[in-house]
Amino acid sequence: MRSRTPKVLHVLCGRPMIDWVIDAVREAGANNIKVVVNPHHAEVAAHLDGKTDVVFQRDPRGTAHALQQVEGLNGDVLVVNGDSPLLTAGTIKRVVDSHRKAKRPATLASVEDPSRDDGRIVRAKSGDFEKIVERKDASDELRNTVHEFNVGVYCFDGGRLKEALGRISNDNNAGEYYLTDVFLHLQPINVVRLADPNEAMGIKDRVRLATATGILRRRILDRLMEDGVTIVDPDSTFIDATVTVGQDTTIEPFTVIKGDTKIGRDCRIGPHAHIEDARIGDRSDCGPFVKIRPGTEIAEDVHIGSFAELVRTRVGRNSKVPHVSYLGDTDLGEDANIGAGTITANFDGAHKNRTEIGDGAFVGVDTMLVAPVKLGRGARTGAGSVVTKDVPDGATAVGVPARVIRKKPPLPEPERGVEHKD
């Protein structure tokens, strides 16, 4: 990968590679999951803490040697490569079920794919499995004639596996103990051929990382569309696996939605929206060209207009933040209107400060609110005002710096818990 980051921690669609694999085997029904880790990859062990058991391979000498470090190889033993994020739970379960039905000492998955160059499965004249020849040991003739490849998903009888692991050698070009050599001592072998070659893809470099990311991205979008979300142009839409989107929401082109984001029903997002770690309530819309940053919570029936940016901000029901506005560290009440070009200046050079804007407030265009500051319920600002002091409920402030020029009785408190009517 040419990276300081261990390969299995590289991220695809919002999740580290290893998490895709762990979730697939867990969903397939595996328990007592153990991950064999290089001791130099402390970041991997830290990431897995609390998720699975970690076993260190302190002297890496191949895949069979890695498996020898694992204790308790009893019953059905499932082995999966940690760099195979495209494997699905359904495929893994199919391999395990086939293994149990065949009642053979070992089962492996294969794929027919002339574009690959991995370990090749060599079959006898009868068509039965004979052996696996690793890429480094394959002759030119074998490379040109055999295109059935080992996927790296195995299911073993644990007792037979332990015996076979003790019988293999490292007499090969790499000087390693290959796990695939155990099949020489576990005949006959059950082979399950996969229908989708993509599931067999191991991530060996950033080119394959990008390819796998594209495949996972399309799976995510297909699932959302099947669940009732409209994706106008899947080819230009990027949504992480960690995102949830409600029914009848429309995602316009060139939208990126990342992290722990939750979007409600009947929303419209984009085009050219970027949303990360945010909450958006039902029937709200964001875009085009909006940026919703982490910590933002947008309630129901809210309008976020073109080129707006929000971070660590809460927006109340039925409020509007249209056109080229920036709200940072802001609490915006219900039924409020933010004029175009408004900025809440939240940073004083040392600390981030909050701005409060009350229910029913009306902020004039090009207003700057210098935090910490509070604009009361039903208060108003004139266009171009710079608000440096609190404005009381119902008052109007104008100027640079803004001064209160008119006061009105405060608005009645809204009845909490009463549903708003559309």
C-alpha positions as a LaTeX table, in Angstrom:
\begin{tabular}{lrrr}
\hline
Residue & $x$ (\AA) & $y$ (\AA) & $z$ (\AA) \\
\hline
Met1 & 0.00 & 0.00 & 0.00 \\
Arg2 & 3.05 & 2.28 & 0.39 \\
Ser3 & 1.52 & 3.74 & 3.53 \\
Arg4 & 2.28 & 4.30 & 7.18 \\
Thr5 & $-1.23$ & 2.99 & 7.85 \\
Pro6 & $-1.57$ & $-0.82$ & 8.09 \\
Lys7 & $-3.42$ & $-2.15$ & 5.07 \\
Val8 & $-6.47$ & $-3.48$ & 6.92 \\
Leu9 & $-7.11$ & $-0.05$ & 8.46 \\
His10 & $-7.47$ & 1.70 & 5.12 \\
Val11 & $-11.03$ & 2.96 & 4.80 \\
Leu12 & $-13.67$ & 1.96 & 2.26 \\
Cys13 & $-17.00$ & 3.83 & 2.32 \\
Gly14 & $-16.49$ & 5.08 & 5.86 \\
Arg15 & $-15.26$ & 1.85 & 7.47 \\
Pro16 & $-11.81$ & 0.27 & 7.86 \\
Met17 & $-11.22$ & $-2.73$ & 5.63 \\
Ile18 & $-10.99$ & $-5.18$ & 8.53 \\
Asp19 & $-14.41$ & $-4.13$ & 9.85 \\
Trp20 & $-16.07$ & $-5.17$ & 6.60 \\
Val21 & $-14.55$ & $-8.65$ & 6.95 \\
Ile22 & $-15.36$ & $-9.05$ & 10.65 \\
Asp23 & $-18.98$ & $-8.00$ & 10.17 \\
Ala24 & $-19.41$ & $-10.38$ & 7.24 \\
Val25 & $-18.18$ & $-13.44$ & 9.17 \\
Arg26 & $-20.17$ & $-12.43$ & 12.24 \\
Glu27 & $-23.35$ & $-11.97$ & 10.19 \\
Ala28 & $-22.71$ & $-15.38$ & 8.62 \\
Gly29 & $-22.93$ & $-16.90$ & 12.09 \\
Ala30 & $-19.31$ & $-17.14$ & 13.20 \\
Asn31 & $-18.49$ & $-16.71$ & 16.86 \\
Asn32 & $-15.24$ & $-16.73$ & 18.81 \\
Ile33 & $-13.59$ & $-14.55$ & 16.15 \\
Lys34 & $-9.81$ & $-14.18$ & 16.34 \\
Val35 & $-7.62$ & $-11.90$ & 14.23 \\
Val36 & $-3.95$ & $-12.74$ & 13.69 \\
Val37 & $-1.96$ & $-9.49$ & 13.77 \\
Asn38 & 1.62 & $-8.49$ & 13.07 \\
Pro39 & 3.06 & $-7.24$ & 16.41 \\
His40 & 4.42 & $-4.16$ & 14.64 \\
His41 & 0.86 & $-3.10$ & 13.84 \\
Ala42 & $-0.19$ & $-1.85$ & 17.25 \\
Glu43 & $-2.80$ & 0.37 & 15.58 \\
Val44 & $-4.62$ & $-2.73$ & 14.32 \\
Ala45 & $-4.67$ & $-4.31$ & 17.78 \\
Ala46 & $-5.94$ & $-1.04$ & 19.28 \\
His47 & $-8.68$ & $-0.79$ & 16.67 \\
Leu48 & $-9.82$ & $-4.35$ & 17.35 \\
Asp49 & $-9.82$ & $-3.96$ & 21.13 \\
Gly50 & $-13.25$ & $-4.94$ & 22.37 \\
Lys51 & $-14.37$ & $-6.18$ & 18.93 \\
Thr52 & $-12.49$ & $-9.47$ & 18.59 \\
Asp53 & $-9.68$ & $-11.44$ & 20.17 \\
Val54 & $-6.22$ & $-10.52$ & 18.86 \\
Val55 & $-3.49$ & $-13.11$ & 18.34 \\
Phe56 & 0.03 & $-11.88$ & 17.56 \\
Gln57 & 2.21 & $-13.59$ & 14.97 \\
Arg58 & 5.51 & $-12.47$ & 16.47 \\
Asp59 & 7.72 & $-14.08$ & 13.82 \\
Pro60 & 5.75 & $-13.81$ & 10.54 \\
Arg61 & 6.57 & $-16.83$ & 8.43 \\
Gly62 & 3.51 & $-17.24$ & 6.25 \\
Thr63 & $-0.22$ & $-17.85$ & 6.50 \\
Ala64 & 0.02 & $-21.40$ & 7.91 \\
His65 & 2.40 & $-20.15$ & 10.59 \\
Ala66 & $-0.14$ & $-17.43$ & 11.41 \\
Leu67 & $-2.86$ & $-20.02$ & 11.95 \\
Gln68 & $-0.54$ & $-22.08$ & 14.14 \\
Gln69 & $-0.55$ & $-19.20$ & 16.64 \\
Val70 & $-4.29$ & $-19.66$ & 17.28 \\
Glu71 & $-5.31$ & $-21.94$ & 20.11 \\
Gly72 & $-8.53$ & $-23.93$ & 20.25 \\
Leu73 & $-8.83$ & $-24.98$ & 16.61 \\
Asn74 & $-11.77$ & $-27.28$ & 17.31 \\
Gly75 & $-15.03$ & $-27.97$ & 15.53 \\
Asp76 & $-15.65$ & $-26.09$ & 12.29 \\
Val77 & $-12.83$ & $-23.58$ & 11.72 \\
Leu78 & $-13.51$ & $-20.74$ & 9.28 \\
Val79 & $-10.47$ & $-18.89$ & 7.89 \\
Val80 & $-10.85$ & $-15.63$ & 5.95 \\
Asn81 & $-8.28$ & $-13.14$ & 4.71 \\
Gly82 & $-8.42$ & $-9.75$ & 6.41 \\
Asp83 & $-7.96$ & $-7.85$ & 3.14 \\
Ser84 & $-11.16$ & $-9.12$ & 1.47 \\
Pro85 & $-13.78$ & $-6.45$ & 2.21 \\
Leu86 & $-16.04$ & $-7.45$ & $-0.69$ \\
Leu87 & $-16.91$ & $-10.85$ & 0.76 \\
Thr88 & $-20.54$ & $-11.04$ & 1.80 \\
Ala89 & $-22.09$ & $-12.88$ & 4.69 \\
Gly90 & $-24.20$ & $-14.87$ & 2.25 \\
Thr91 & $-21.14$ & $-16.22$ & 0.46 \\
Ile92 & $-19.38$ & $-17.13$ & 3.70 \\
Lys93 & $-22.48$ & $-18.91$ & 4.98 \\
Arg94 & $-22.74$ & $-20.80$ & 1.69 \\
Val95 & $-19.15$ & $-22.07$ & 2.11 \\
Val96 & $-19.79$ & $-23.16$ & 5.70 \\
Asp97 & $-23.08$ & $-24.86$ & 4.84 \\
Ser98 & $-21.45$ & $-26.69$ & 1.91 \\
His99 & $-18.61$ & $-27.82$ & 4.18 \\
Arg100 & $-21.01$ & $-29.28$ & 6.72 \\
Lys101 & $-23.08$ & $-30.98$ & 4.05 \\
Ala102 & $-20.07$ & $-32.48$ & 2.23 \\
Lys103 & $-18.55$ & $-33.81$ & 5.49 \\
Arg104 & $-15.06$ & $-33.55$ & 4.05 \\
Pro105 & $-12.02$ & $-32.41$ & 6.07 \\
Ala106 & $-11.73$ & $-29.10$ & 4.23 \\
Thr107 & $-13.67$ & $-26.76$ & 1.96 \\
Leu108 & $-12.36$ & $-23.83$ & $-0.04$ \\
Ala109 & $-13.91$ & $-21.18$ & $-2.26$ \\
Ser110 & $-12.76$ & $-20.60$ & $-5.83$ \\
Val111 & $-13.52$ & $-18.23$ & $-8.68$ \\
Glu112 & $-13.04$ & $-18.42$ & $-12.46$ \\
Asp113 & $-11.46$ & $-15.13$ & $-13.50$ \\
Pro114 & $-8.83$ & $-14.84$ & $-16.29$ \\
Ser115 & $-7.94$ & $-11.32$ & $-15.14$ \\
Arg116 & $-6.54$ & $-12.51$ & $-11.79$ \\
Asp117 & $-3.04$ & $-13.67$ & $-10.92$ \\
Asp118 & $-3.33$ & $-15.29$ & $-7.50$ \\
Gly119 & $-2.99$ & $-18.84$ & $-6.22$ \\
Arg120 & $-4.25$ & $-21.23$ & $-8.90$ \\
Ile121 & $-6.33$ & $-24.35$ & $-8.25$ \\
Val122 & $-4.99$ & $-27.34$ & $-10.15$ \\
Arg123 & $-7.45$ & $-30.16$ & $-10.73$ \\
Ala124 & $-6.84$ & $-33.84$ & $-11.50$ \\
Lys125 & $-8.07$ & $-35.43$ & $-14.74$ \\
Ser126 & $-11.17$ & $-36.52$ & $-12.85$ \\
Gly127 & $-11.97$ & $-32.88$ & $-12.13$ \\
Asp128 & $-11.36$ & $-33.21$ & $-8.41$ \\
Phe129 & $-9.13$ & $-30.80$ & $-6.51$ \\
Glu130 & $-5.44$ & $-31.73$ & $-6.66$ \\
Lys131 & $-3.45$ & $-28.76$ & $-5.27$ \\
Ile132 & $-3.00$ & $-24.99$ & $-5.12$ \\
Val133 & 0.02 & $-23.37$ & $-6.77$ \\
Glu134 & 0.85 & $-19.92$ & $-5.41$ \\
Arg135 & 1.50 & $-17.06$ & $-7.82$ \\
Lys136 & 5.24 & $-16.95$ & $-7.07$ \\
Asp137 & 5.59 & $-20.66$ & $-7.83$ \\
Ala138 & 3.40 & $-20.85$ & $-10.96$ \\
Ser139 & 5.06 & $-21.69$ & $-14.29$ \\
Asp140 & 4.28 & $-19.72$ & $-17.44$ \\
Glu141 & 2.31 & $-22.67$ & $-18.78$ \\
Leu142 & 0.18 & $-22.82$ & $-15.66$ \\
Arg143 & $-0.41$ & $-19.07$ & $-15.78$ \\
Asn144 & $-1.66$ & $-19.32$ & $-19.34$ \\
Thr145 & $-3.89$ & $-22.38$ & $-18.99$ \\
Val146 & $-5.39$ & $-22.36$ & $-15.48$ \\
His147 & $-7.77$ & $-19.56$ & $-14.49$ \\
Glu148 & $-9.52$ & $-21.00$ & $-11.45$ \\
Phe149 & $-8.21$ & $-19.14$ & $-8.43$ \\
Asn150 & $-8.23$ & $-19.61$ & $-4.70$ \\
Val151 & $-10.41$ & $-16.97$ & $-2.99$ \\
Gly152 & $-8.95$ & $-17.27$ & 0.51 \\
Val153 & $-12.10$ & $-18.49$ & 2.28 \\
Tyr154 & $-11.73$ & $-21.88$ & 3.94 \\
Cys155 & $-13.65$ & $-24.10$ & 6.32 \\
Phe156 & $-11.84$ & $-26.95$ & 8.09 \\
Asp157 & $-12.43$ & $-29.78$ & 10.48 \\
Gly158 & $-10.42$ & $-28.38$ & 13.39 \\
Gly159 & $-8.83$ & $-31.64$ & 14.48 \\
Arg160 & $-7.68$ & $-32.57$ & 10.98 \\
Leu161 & $-6.44$ & $-28.99$ & 10.43 \\
Lys162 & $-4.14$ & $-29.08$ & 13.47 \\
Glu163 & $-2.63$ & $-32.34$ & 12.27 \\
Ala164 & $-2.08$ & $-30.99$ & 8.74 \\
Leu165 & $-0.48$ & $-27.77$ & 9.99 \\
Gly166 & 2.23 & $-29.83$ & 11.65 \\
Arg167 & 3.11 & $-31.63$ & 8.42 \\
Ile168 & 3.79 & $-28.77$ & 5.99 \\
Ser169 & 7.20 & $-27.27$ & 5.10 \\
Asn170 & 8.52 & $-23.98$ & 3.75 \\
Asp171 & 10.16 & $-25.50$ & 0.69 \\
Asn172 & 9.02 & $-22.83$ & $-1.79$ \\
Asn173 & 10.30 & $-19.69$ & $-3.50$ \\
Ala174 & 9.08 & $-17.44$ & $-0.67$ \\
Gly175 & 10.46 & $-19.58$ & 2.14 \\
Glu176 & 7.07 & $-19.38$ & 3.91 \\
Tyr177 & 4.64 & $-21.86$ & 5.40 \\
Tyr178 & 1.65 & $-21.63$ & 3.07 \\
Leu179 & $-1.76$ & $-22.37$ & 4.52 \\
Thr180 & $-2.75$ & $-23.76$ & 1.14 \\
Asp181 & $-0.23$ & $-26.60$ & 1.56 \\
Val182 & $-2.48$ & $-28.17$ & 4.21 \\
Phe183 & $-4.80$ & $-29.29$ & 1.42 \\
Leu184 & $-2.19$ & $-31.82$ & 0.35 \\
His185 & $-2.87$ & $-33.58$ & 3.67 \\
Leu186 & $-6.65$ & $-33.09$ & 3.83 \\
Gln187 & $-7.94$ & $-34.94$ & 0.79 \\
Pro188 & $-10.62$ & $-35.08$ & $-0.47$ \\
Ile189 & $-11.33$ & $-31.34$ & $-0.72$ \\
Asn190 & $-14.72$ & $-29.73$ & $-1.20$ \\
Val191 & $-14.65$ & $-26.72$ & $-3.58$ \\
Val192 & $-17.35$ & $-24.02$ & $-3.72$ \\
Arg193 & $-17.16$ & $-21.81$ & $-6.80$ \\
Leu194 & $-18.33$ & $-18.21$ & $-6.37$ \\
Ala195 & $-20.59$ & $-16.59$ & $-8.94$ \\
Asp196 & $-19.32$ & $-13.03$ & $-8.39$ \\
Pro197 & $-15.56$ & $-12.59$ & $-9.04$ \\
Asn198 & $-15.65$ & $-9.26$ & $-7.19$ \\
Glu199 & $-16.07$ & $-11.03$ & $-3.87$ \\
Ala200 & $-12.73$ & $-12.73$ & $-4.40$ \\
Met201 & $-10.82$ & $-9.46$ & $-4.68$ \\
Gly202 & $-8.02$ & $-9.03$ & $-2.17$ \\
Ile203 & $-6.72$ & $-5.51$ & $-1.63$ \\
Lys204 & $-3.05$ & $-5.47$ & $-2.57$ \\
Asp205 & $-2.58$ & $-1.80$ & $-3.50$ \\
Arg206 & $-4.43$ & 1.51 & $-3.77$ \\
Val207 & $-5.66$ & 0.71 & $-7.27$ \\
Arg208 & $-7.63$ & $-2.26$ & $-5.93$ \\
Leu209 & $-8.64$ & $-0.19$ & $-2.91$ \\
Ala210 & $-10.31$ & 2.31 & $-5.23$ \\
Thr211 & $-11.92$ & $-0.46$ & $-7.28$ \\
Ala212 & $-13.32$ & $-2.17$ & $-4.19$ \\
Thr213 & $-14.56$ & 1.15 & $-2.83$ \\
Gly214 & $-16.51$ & 1.71 & $-6.04$ \\
Ile215 & $-18.13$ & $-1.73$ & $-5.78$ \\
Leu216 & $-19.08$ & $-1.23$ & $-2.13$ \\
Arg217 & $-20.40$ & 2.26 & $-2.90$ \\
Arg218 & $-22.75$ & 0.85 & $-5.53$ \\
Arg219 & $-23.94$ & $-1.86$ & $-3.13$ \\
Ile220 & $-24.78$ & 0.84 & $-0.57$ \\
Leu221 & $-26.68$ & 2.93 & $-3.12$ \\
Asp222 & $-28.57$ & $-0.10$ & $-4.45$ \\
Arg223 & $-29.64$ & $-1.00$ & $-0.91$ \\
Leu224 & $-30.86$ & 2.55 & $-0.27$ \\
Met225 & $-32.83$ & 2.59 & $-3.52$ \\
Glu226 & $-34.37$ & $-0.77$ & $-2.67$ \\
Asp227 & $-35.42$ & 0.73 & 0.68 \\
Gly228 & $-37.24$ & 3.64 & $-0.97$ \\
Val229 & $-34.59$ & 6.36 & $-1.38$ \\
Thr230 & $-34.27$ & 8.12 & $-4.74$ \\
Ile231 & $-30.67$ & 8.40 & $-5.95$ \\
Val232 & $-30.90$ & 10.60 & $-9.03$ \\
Asp233 & $-27.44$ & 9.68 & $-10.37$ \\
Pro234 & $-25.67$ & 6.81 & $-8.61$ \\
Asp235 & $-22.48$ & 7.42 & $-10.59$ \\
Ser236 & $-22.00$ & 10.83 & $-8.94$ \\
Thr237 & $-23.31$ & 10.06 & $-5.44$ \\
Phe238 & $-21.10$ & 8.98 & $-2.52$ \\
Ile239 & $-22.70$ & 7.69 & 0.69 \\
Asp240 & $-20.85$ & 5.90 & 3.51 \\
Ala241 & $-22.04$ & 2.57 & 4.86 \\
Thr242 & $-22.61$ & 4.25 & 8.24 \\
Val243 & $-25.27$ & 6.64 & 6.88 \\
Thr244 & $-29.03$ & 6.08 & 7.27 \\
Val245 & $-31.58$ & 7.72 & 4.96 \\
Gly246 & $-35.36$ & 7.68 & 5.30 \\
Gln247 & $-37.92$ & 6.66 & 2.70 \\
Asp248 & $-38.90$ & 9.04 & $-0.09$ \\
Thr249 & $-35.83$ & 11.19 & 0.42 \\
Thr250 & $-34.16$ & 12.32 & $-2.82$ \\
Ile251 & $-30.38$ & 12.56 & $-3.13$ \\
Glu252 & $-29.34$ & 14.83 & $-5.99$ \\
Pro253 & $-26.10$ & 14.37 & $-8.01$ \\
Phe254 & $-22.61$ & 15.15 & $-6.70$ \\
Thr255 & $-23.62$ & 14.68 & $-3.09$ \\
Val256 & $-21.25$ & 13.26 & $-0.46$ \\
Ile257 & $-22.71$ & 11.97 & 2.82 \\
Lys258 & $-20.24$ & 10.63 & 5.37 \\
Gly259 & $-19.84$ & 9.30 & 8.90 \\
Asp260 & $-22.60$ & 8.90 & 11.45 \\
Thr261 & $-25.22$ & 10.85 & 9.52 \\
Lys262 & $-28.96$ & 10.28 & 9.82 \\
Ile263 & $-31.37$ & 11.80 & 7.29 \\
Gly264 & $-35.13$ & 11.60 & 7.75 \\
Arg265 & $-38.01$ & 10.96 & 5.39 \\
Asp266 & $-39.13$ & 13.13 & 2.48 \\
Cys267 & $-35.95$ & 15.21 & 2.47 \\
Arg268 & $-34.14$ & 16.63 & $-0.54$ \\
Ile269 & $-30.35$ & 16.71 & $-0.41$ \\
Gly270 & $-28.08$ & 18.42 & $-2.96$ \\
Pro271 & $-26.98$ & 18.74 & $-5.64$ \\
His272 & $-23.35$ & 19.26 & $-4.59$ \\
Ala273 & $-24.04$ & 18.79 & $-0.87$ \\
His274 & $-21.40$ & 17.63 & 1.60 \\
Ile275 & $-22.75$ & 16.26 & 4.89 \\
Glu276 & $-20.81$ & 14.57 & 7.68 \\
Asp277 & $-21.80$ & 13.33 & 11.15 \\
Ala278 & $-25.07$ & 15.28 & 11.16 \\
Arg279 & $-28.80$ & 14.80 & 11.79 \\
Ile280 & $-31.44$ & 16.05 & 9.35 \\
Gly281 & $-35.11$ & 15.78 & 10.20 \\
Asp282 & $-38.07$ & 14.80 & 8.04 \\
Arg283 & $-39.09$ & 17.02 & 5.12 \\
Ser284 & $-35.99$ & 19.21 & 5.30 \\
Asp285 & $-33.88$ & 20.19 & 2.31 \\
Cys286 & $-30.21$ & 21.08 & 1.96 \\
Gly287 & $-28.64$ & 22.48 & $-1.16$ \\
Pro288 & $-27.34$ & 23.06 & $-3.65$ \\
Phe289 & $-23.67$ & 23.51 & $-2.64$ \\
Val290 & $-24.17$ & 23.21 & 1.12 \\
Lys291 & $-21.72$ & 21.91 & 3.70 \\
Ile292 & $-23.17$ & 20.38 & 6.85 \\
Arg293 & $-20.30$ & 19.64 & 9.21 \\
Pro294 & $-20.06$ & 17.39 & 12.30 \\
Gly295 & $-22.24$ & 18.12 & 15.31 \\
Thr296 & $-25.06$ & 19.76 & 13.34 \\
Glu297 & $-28.67$ & 18.85 & 14.10 \\
Ile298 & $-31.37$ & 20.05 & 11.73 \\
Ala299 & $-34.99$ & 19.58 & 12.78 \\
Glu300 & $-38.04$ & 18.88 & 10.63 \\
Asp301 & $-39.27$ & 21.17 & 7.82 \\
Val302 & $-36.04$ & 23.18 & 7.66 \\
His303 & $-34.61$ & 24.84 & 4.56 \\
Ile304 & $-30.84$ & 25.14 & 4.17 \\
Gly305 & $-30.10$ & 27.12 & 1.01 \\
Ser306 & $-27.32$ & 27.47 & $-1.54$ \\
Phe307 & $-23.70$ & 27.73 & $-0.35$ \\
Ala308 & $-24.65$ & 27.62 & 3.34 \\
Glu309 & $-22.29$ & 26.05 & 5.87 \\
Leu310 & $-23.20$ & 24.81 & 9.35 \\
Val311 & $-21.02$ & 23.27 & 12.05 \\
Arg312 & $-21.92$ & 22.25 & 15.63 \\
Thr313 & $-25.24$ & 24.01 & 15.09 \\
Arg314 & $-28.82$ & 23.17 & 16.05 \\
Val315 & $-31.64$ & 24.40 & 13.81 \\
Gly316 & $-35.23$ & 24.36 & 15.08 \\
Arg317 & $-38.34$ & 23.30 & 13.20 \\
Asn318 & $-39.54$ & 25.32 & 10.25 \\
Ser319 & $-36.52$ & 27.63 & 10.25 \\
Lys320 & $-34.69$ & 28.83 & 7.14 \\
Val321 & $-30.98$ & 29.36 & 6.52 \\
Pro322 & $-30.83$ & 30.42 & 2.87 \\
His323 & $-27.98$ & 31.53 & 0.65 \\
Val324 & $-24.31$ & 31.96 & 1.51 \\
Ser325 & $-24.66$ & 31.90 & 5.30 \\
Tyr326 & $-22.28$ & 30.44 & 7.91 \\
Leu327 & $-23.59$ & 29.27 & 11.27 \\
Gly328 & $-20.90$ & 27.99 & 13.60 \\
Asp329 & $-21.66$ & 26.89 & 17.19 \\
Thr330 & $-25.18$ & 28.27 & 16.92 \\
Asp331 & $-28.51$ & 27.43 & 18.55 \\
Leu332 & $-31.23$ & 28.56 & 16.15 \\
Gly333 & $-34.82$ & 28.36 & 17.38 \\
Glu334 & $-38.00$ & 27.43 & 15.56 \\
Asp335 & $-39.69$ & 29.47 & 12.81 \\
Ala336 & $-36.63$ & 31.71 & 12.47 \\
Asn337 & $-35.24$ & 33.20 & 9.27 \\
Ile338 & $-31.56$ & 33.82 & 8.58 \\
Gly339 & $-30.95$ & 36.41 & 5.87 \\
Ala340 & $-28.54$ & 35.72 & 3.04 \\
Gly341 & $-24.89$ & 36.32 & 3.86 \\
Thr342 & $-25.31$ & 36.02 & 7.64 \\
Ile343 & $-22.31$ & 34.88 & 9.70 \\
Thr344 & $-22.07$ & 33.83 & 13.31 \\
Ala345 & $-18.46$ & 34.72 & 14.16 \\
Asn346 & $-17.74$ & 31.95 & 16.65 \\
Phe347 & $-13.95$ & 32.21 & 17.10 \\
Asp348 & $-12.34$ & 34.98 & 19.17 \\
Gly349 & $-8.78$ & 33.90 & 18.46 \\
Ala350 & $-8.57$ & 31.54 & 21.39 \\
His351 & $-11.97$ & 29.90 & 21.96 \\
Lys352 & $-15.09$ & 28.87 & 20.08 \\
Asn353 & $-18.18$ & 30.65 & 21.42 \\
Arg354 & $-21.88$ & 30.02 & 20.88 \\
Thr355 & $-24.59$ & 32.20 & 19.41 \\
Glu356 & $-28.24$ & 31.88 & 20.42 \\
Ile357 & $-31.02$ & 32.96 & 18.06 \\
Gly358 & $-34.51$ & 32.67 & 19.48 \\
Asp359 & $-37.77$ & 31.33 & 18.07 \\
Gly360 & $-39.30$ & 33.55 & 15.41 \\
Ala361 & $-36.21$ & 35.74 & 15.03 \\
Phe362 & $-35.60$ & 37.49 & 11.70 \\
Val363 & $-31.97$ & 38.17 & 10.82 \\
Gly364 & $-31.39$ & 40.71 & 8.04 \\
Val365 & $-29.07$ & 40.04 & 5.11 \\
Asp366 & $-25.33$ & 40.36 & 5.69 \\
Thr367 & $-25.70$ & 40.38 & 9.47 \\
Met368 & $-22.70$ & 39.40 & 11.57 \\
Leu369 & $-23.33$ & 38.08 & 15.06 \\
Val370 & $-20.13$ & 38.13 & 17.13 \\
Ala371 & $-20.24$ & 35.33 & 19.69 \\
Pro372 & $-20.93$ & 34.94 & 22.50 \\
Val373 & $-24.17$ & 36.76 & 21.81 \\
Lys374 & $-27.91$ & 36.17 & 22.08 \\
Leu375 & $-30.67$ & 37.33 & 19.75 \\
Gly376 & $-33.96$ & 37.04 & 21.61 \\
Arg377 & $-37.27$ & 35.51 & 20.61 \\
Gly378 & $-38.93$ & 37.47 & 17.84 \\
Ala379 & $-35.96$ & 39.86 & 17.59 \\
Arg380 & $-34.81$ & 41.38 & 14.29 \\
Thr381 & $-31.63$ & 42.81 & 12.81 \\
Gly382 & $-31.25$ & 45.28 & 10.00 \\
Ala383 & $-29.29$ & 44.50 & 6.85 \\
Gly384 & $-25.53$ & 44.72 & 7.33 \\
Ser385 & $-25.69$ & 44.89 & 11.13 \\
Val386 & $-22.81$ & 43.78 & 13.35 \\
Val387 & $-24.31$ & 42.47 & 16.58 \\
Thr388 & $-21.86$ & 42.44 & 19.49 \\
Lys389 & $-24.34$ & 42.66 & 22.39 \\
Asp390 & $-27.45$ & 40.69 & 23.30 \\
Val391 & $-30.68$ & 41.83 & 21.67 \\
Pro392 & $-33.79$ & 41.45 & 23.87 \\
Asp393 & $-36.90$ & 39.50 & 22.91 \\
Gly394 & $-38.96$ & 41.36 & 20.31 \\
Ala395 & $-36.37$ & 44.12 & 19.78 \\
Thr396 & $-34.86$ & 45.39 & 16.51 \\
Ala397 & $-31.15$ & 46.17 & 16.26 \\
Val398 & $-29.38$ & 47.93 & 13.38 \\
Gly399 & $-26.01$ & 49.46 & 12.61 \\
Val400 & $-22.29$ & 48.84 & 13.10 \\
Pro401 & $-22.09$ & 48.08 & 15.92 \\
Ala402 & $-25.79$ & 47.28 & 16.18 \\
Arg403 & $-27.98$ & 49.31 & 18.53 \\
Val404 & $-31.52$ & 48.54 & 19.64 \\
Ile405 & $-33.87$ & 51.05 & 18.00 \\
Arg406 & $-37.22$ & 49.46 & 18.67 \\
Lys407 & $-38.67$ & 47.19 & 21.30 \\
Lys408 & $-41.84$ & 45.17 & 21.17 \\
Pro409 & $-43.49$ & 42.94 & 23.74 \\
Pro410 & $-41.94$ & 39.48 & 23.64 \\
Leu411 & $-43.71$ & 36.81 & 21.64 \\
Pro412 & $-45.82$ & 34.35 & 23.65 \\
Glu413 & $-44.05$ & 31.18 & 24.57 \\
Pro414 & $-44.93$ & 28.40 & 22.09 \\
Glu415 & $-46.73$ & 25.38 & 23.45 \\
Arg416 & $-44.12$ & 22.65 & 23.66 \\
Gly417 & $-45.16$ & 19.19 & 22.58 \\
Val418 & $-47.82$ & 20.51 & 20.15 \\
Glu419 & $-47.32$ & 19.34 & 16.59 \\
His420 & $-46.80$ & 22.07 & 13.98 \\
Lys421 & $-49.21$ & 22.06 & 11.10 \\
Asp422 & $-47.85$ & 21.96 & 7.55 \\
\hline
\end{tabular}
